[in-house]
Amino acid sequence: MNKYLRRGLLEIILAVILILVSYYLMKLQNNWYKPIMILGVISFGVGFLRIIYRLIRKIDRNALIEMRKEKKDK
């Protein structure tokens, strides 16, 4: 598990917690739910992008390893 996957998962978990707290505050009719909901959505987006970035890096790394192996075999 590399740092991008770990950070992405932590940010998604944080986002879910923030969104649940904002829904709780919305039921209490507290206006703080709006900025907390915004932070939760942004955190979810950043976490999702980090996980996608990790997958792209892994695919790119595998392609580089295959290219080097092919050059070595020639």
Long-range contacts (C-beta under 8 A, 24 or more apart in sequence): 2-54, 4-50, 4-51, 4-53, 4-54, 4-57, 5-50, 5-51, 5-54, 7-47, 7-50, 8-46, 8-47, 8-48, 8-49, 8-50, 8-51, 8-53, 8-54, 9-47, 9-51, 10-47, 11-43, 11-44, 11-46, 11-47, 11-50, 12-43, 12-44, 12-47, 12-48, 12-51, 14-40, 14-43, 14-47, 15-40, 15-41, 15-42, 15-43, 15-44, 15-47, 16-40, 16-44, 18-43, 19-44
